[in-house]
Amino acid sequence: MKVLSVNISKPREIIVNGKSEITGYYKEAVHGKITLTVDGVVNDTVADKVHHGDADKACYLYSADRYSYWTSRFPVADAAPGLFGENLTIEGLDEGELNAGDVLQIGTARVQVAQPRQPCYKLGIRFGTQEIVDAFRYDAFPGIYVRVLVSGEVKAGDEVRIVERTTNSISIREIYKMLYERSPDKATLYSFIENENLSAENRAYLKKKHGV
C-alpha cells in the first residue's frame, strides 16, 4: 500500500434543506507533509464533532482504486484526491484485508485500524446527487478510520506497512456489512458485539439496532 495524496480542508459553507451549514468534508491535496495526532489531523477542519473527529476517527483513509468506479457511475467535474472526504488517499487499500485493531506504519505515524466509515448526506452533496449515498452504503468499500497511536508526519509516496496483526479480529469489510445487515444470524451478531477489537461506537450501534 502507498499514500498517493494527503488531504485537508478549510471550512466551507453548504446548503442543506435551505439552511446554511459549515462542513470540513471538502478535502484538497496539499504539497509536503501533514501531521497525524491522537486528536486528529493538524490544520484539518472537523465541523461536525458529534459524528467525526473523536479518537477512533482521528484520520480517514480511502482507496484510490475505487475512484474510477464511482466517478464512472456518478461523474463529477472536479474529481481529485479528497473527493470522498479522506485525509489519506491510499493505493492498494483493501477493507477485506485489514482487521479492526491492526497497526499500520505510515510515514513517521503509527496508527491502528478502528472502524469503517458510514456515508452521510454530505457525500451526496459533494457528488450533486443523494443517489450515491445508498449506492455507497451497500458497496462494502467504505474506507477506514484509524486512531493514532504515535503522532507523526505523512506525505505522498509514503509506504503503508502492516506492522502488527490483531488476533481474533474481524475485517473492516465484514464489520461494515454487519452494520447494514437487517436480520443477522444471532450467533454471528453476538460474536461481533462481544469482540473487543470493534470500536465502542460500532458495538453500541449494533446493540441499539437489533435491541440486544
Secondary structure, DSSP 8 states (H G I E B T S, - for coil): -EEEEEEE---EEEEETTEEEEE----EE-SSEEEEETTEETT-----TTTS-SGGGSEEEEEGGGHHHHHHHS--TT--TTTTS-SEEEET--TTT-BTT-EEEETTEEEEEEEE----HHHHHHHT-THHHHHHHTTS---EEEEEEE-EEEETT-BEEEEE--TT--BHHHHHHHHT-SS--HHHHHHHHT-TTS-HHHHHHHHHHHT-
